Structures are given as structure tokens and as C-alpha cells.
């Protein structure tokens, strides 16, 4: 884990690891709301060859609603970020943003915001633990 993210390594190719991640997120009532194919984008825009990688936007509708209800402008910091990459064939690294990054960036002192982001952090941490333990859901 870095100071801003939770990580997991899976012995799966990226497409399978992405489905494993989706299942782990669903178990926490979360999902992937945006996805950027970095490999295709780097090839198309810069002519670069790179390993498979996706940038992900992760969200829990319940938590997002609580945050935006408490502090509407916090929407600029949503969704939580994530990345999934297959730097070597058959090994995929998943990186999930620690929702506390949003709290730090917002500087919010509202209890509702802190509580919602702590709930999100606990859920994301469980996802990373579930992935690291080899459990899909």
C-alpha cells in the first residue's frame, strides 16, 4: 500500500482480473463508473506501445449521494480513482485510491463528509484485502 492507495496483485490476465475486481466491488455495493483504455489511448494519441492498462473511476452511489448532499462541490473530486495493469503477461496489479485523499483534498470539516469517506475507505480496503486473499466476492 502507498500513502494514497491500496494495492493487490492477481495471477490473472487483465480481462479476468477486471471481472474479479468488478465482483469484489459489487460485494461492497460499489462499481466501475468510468474506464479509460490507456494502452489504446497511448497507441492512438502518441504512437506508443505499452502493456494493457485501464484507468478506472470507482463509485458507491450511496456514498456519492451522501457526499454531494453534504457538500455539493465535492463532486469535482469524485469518483475515486483506480488503475488495473498487466505489466507482465498473466500478472495484474490493481491500485485503488484511498478515499481519504478526497477528504484531504477537500479540506472539509463536515462530519457527514468525514463519515461517508471513512465508510468508503473501509469498503475499498475490504475490496483490496479480498483481492489479495484470492477471493472474488
Buried (B, 14 or more C-beta within 10 A) or exposed (E): EEEEBBBBEBEBBBEBBBEBBBBBBBBBEBBBBEEEEBBEBBEEEEEEEBEBBBBBBBBBEBBBEBBBEBBEEBEEBBBBBBBBBBEEEEBBBBBBBBBBBBBEEBEBEBEEBBBBBBBBBEBBBBBBEBBBEEEEE
